[in-house]
Amino acid sequence: MNQRRSAAGAALAATLLIGFLASTGATRGASSEGPTSNLPDWSGEWQQIGATPNPDGGFDDSLNKVLKEMDWSPPNNPALQAKIDKIQAAERKEMEAVLHGANPGGAVAACTFGYPAIMLDSPLMFEVVPSPKETALIFSSREIRTVYTDGRQHPGKDDLWATAWGDSIGHWEGQTLVIDTIAVTAPSGFGAHEGTPILAFGGIEQSLLITFLSPQAHFIERLRMVDKNHLQDQMTVIDPVNLTKPWHLSRTYERVTTIHRMVYEDCEGEDRNPVVNGHFTLAPPPAEAPATAPRSSK
């Protein structure tokens, strides 16, 4: 009888111990394999279709083609659209001057694209590194978007600091990463007092302002793989200050097949790149001032 009670007690103790270990996460190593294995494999390098850089230092596609084939129809409010129209007129006049040699132009010294430009019209390559608790989008400009998928919320008002990439949280819906981003401000040097500028780029020395987004802009993305060589980002922009309704747009990224490693850019803000005959050139550095003899202490 005592042996039966001892055996029954041991079995009960073992059952309770297994339950306790499972509830306290002692078996966490085994359970974490499930969510990890269910995440999509988006390894490799990706680049945006329509924003592919060419050897001349510009883009494969002209600005007109980019404007025609990519979605650039923000529902700007009337006051903002009037301001955008004036800016675009000046930009088109400057592009004509560059085209005809009246303006030497020069490469834009932009070391930071920021968000959402980095997803909308950027020549940068990027990698996607998913994990159960966060996913990183790493760009060749050394910019990183971190999307927290561990269930956390955006920081409270007192702890929320606007940056060029905003604050991003998200979750997985099957093989789709849903991203929620707020607190975006313009990168340094891009006129943050007007809002975050959205620009369309194309050709050589061609860009056009599309809209400004206010600090209240809220972004929702659905990033997924449509086939083994293409990712798609469906973005919705909600800006109660500058837009009359949500702005829906989509971008597609193709797998880079010419290289198999991330190549990071070294941005030094170079300004010796005048445009000659439709191509960027490299001007010689300015002459150094002649050295002067040190003054005598006498």
TAPE-V646947 format. One record per pair of residues at least 12 apart in sequence whose C-alpha atoms are under 10 Angstrom apart, sorted by the first residue. I is the first residue (numbers start at 1). J is the second residue. Records with the same first field share a line. If there is no record, write none. Layout:
I->J  J
//
This chain:
32->132
33->132
34->132
35->131  132  133
36->130  131  132  133
37->131  132
38->132  174  175
39->130  131  132  172  174  175  176  177
40->129  130  131  174  175  176  177  224  225
41->128  129  130  175  225  228
42->127  128  129  130  224  225  228  229  230  231  255
43->127  128  129  130  255
44->125  126  127  128  129  229  255  256  257  259  260  261  262
45->124  125  126  127  128  138  139  140  253  254  255  256  257  258  259  260  261  262  263
46->124  125  126  127  128  139  229  230  231  252  253  254  255  256  257  262
47->119  122  123  124  125  126  127  139  230  231  252  253  254  255  256
48->118  119  120  121  122  123  124  125  126  230  231  232  251  252  253  254  255  256
49->61  66  70  121  122  123  230  251  252  253  254  255
50->62  63  65  66  67  69  70  120  121  122  123  201  202  251  252  253
51->63  66  70  120  121  122  123  124  200  201  202  203  253
52->121  122  123  124  125  202
53->122  123  124  202  203  204
54->123  203  204
55->279  280
56->203  204  278  279  280  281
57->107  203  204  205  273  279  280  281
58->107  123  201  202  203  204  205  206  278  279  280
59->122  123  201  202  203  204  205  206
60->202  203  204
61->201  202  203  204
62->201  202  203  204  206  207
63->200  201  202  203  204  205  206  207  208
64->200  201  202  203  206  207
65->202  203
66->121  200  201  202  203
67->200  201  202  208  210
70->120  121  200  249  250  251  252
71->120  248  249  250  251
72->120  198  199  200  210  211  247  248  249  250
73->210  211  247  248  249
74->198  210  211  212  237  242  243  244  245  246  247  248  249
75->211  239  242  243  244  245  246  247  248
76->210  211  212  213  239  241  242  243  244  245  247
77->240  241  242  243  244  245
78->242  243  244
79->242
80->211  212  241  242  243
81->210  211  212  242  243
83->211  212
84->208  209  210  211  212
85->209  210  211
87->208  209  210
88->207  208  209  210
89->208
90->208
91->206  207  208  209
92->206  207  208
94->205  206
95->204  205  206  207  208
96->206
98->204  205  206  274  275  276  277  278
99->204  205  206  275  276  277  278
100->276  277  278
101->274  275  276  277  278
103->274  275  276
104->205  273  274  275  276  280
105->204  205  206  271  272  273  274  275  276  280
106->204  205  270  271  272  273  274  275  276  279  280  281  282
107->204  205  269  270  271  272  273  274  275  280  281
108->205  269  270  271  273
109->189  267  268  269  270  271
110->141  187  188  189  190  267  268  269  270
111->141  142  143  187  188  265  266  267  268  269
112->141  142  143  164  165  186  187  188  189  190  267
113->141  143  164  165  186  187  188  190
114->143  144  145  163  164  165  166  184  185  186  187  188  196
115->143  145  163  164  165  166  181  184  185  186  187  196  197  198  219
116->164  165  166  181  184  185  186  196  197  198  213  219  235  237
117->164  165  186  196  197  198  199  200
118->139  141  143  145  165
119->233  235  250  251  252  253
120->198  199  200  233  235  249  250  251  252
121->198  199  200  201  202  251
122->199  200  201
123->140  141  201
124->138  139  140  141  142  143  263  264  265
125->138  139  140  141  253  254  255  256  262  263  264  265
126->138  139  140  141  142  143  144  253  255  256  262  263  264
127->139  140  144  255  261  262
128->144  145
129->146
130->146  147  149  177
131->148  149  150
132->148  149  150  171  172
133->147  148  149  150  151  152  170  171
134->146  147  148  149  150  151  168  169  170  171
135->147  148  149  169  170  171  177
136->148
138->262  264
139->262  263  264  265
140->262  263  264  265  266
141->263  264  265  266  267
142->263  264  265  266  267
143->164  165  264
144->165
145->165  166  167  168
146->165  166  167  168  169  170
147->167  168  169  170  171  177  178  179  180  181
148->167  168  169  170  171  179  180
149->168  169  170  171  172  177  178  179
150->169  170  171
151->169  170  171
152->169  170
153->167  168  169  170  180
154->167  168  169  180  181  182  183
155->167
160->182  183
161->182  183  184  185
162->182  183  184  185  186  215
163->182  183  184  185  186  187  188
164->183  184  185  186  187  188  192  196
165->181  182  183  184  185  186  187
166->180  181  182  183  184  185  186  215  218  219
167->180  181  182  183  184
168->180  181  182  183  184  219  220
169->181  182  220
170->220  221  222
171->222
172->222  223
173->222  224
174->224
175->223  224  225
176->221  222  223  224  225  232  233
177->221  222  223  224  225  233
178->220  221  222  223  224  233  234  235
179->219  220  221  222  223  235
180->218  219  220  221  222  235  236
181->217  218  219  220  221  237
182->215  216  217  218  219  220
183->214  215  216  217  218  219
184->196  213  214  215  216  217  218  219
185->197  213  214  215  216  217
186->198  212  213  214  215
192->212  213  214  215
193->214  215
194->212  213  214  215
195->211  212  213  214  215  216  217  242
196->211  212  213  214  215  217
197->209  210  211  212  213  214
198->210  211  212  213
199->211  212
203->278  279
204->275  278  279  280
205->274  275  278  279  280
211->242  243
212->239  242  243
213->237  238  239  240  241  242  243
214->238  239  240  241  242  243
215->239  241  242
216->238  239  240  241  242
217->237  238  239  240  241  242  243
218->236  237  238  239  240  246
219->235  236  237  238  239  246  247
220->233  234  235  236  237  238  248
221->233  234  235  236  237  248  249  250
222->234  235  236  250
223->235  250  251  252
224->252
225->252  253
226->252
227->254
228->254  255
229->253  254  255  256  257
230->252  253  254  255  256
231->251  252  253  254  255
232->250  251  252  253  254
233->249  250  251  252  253
234->248  249  250  251  252
235->247  248  249  250  251
236->248  249  250
237->249
270->282
271->283  285
272->284  285  286
//
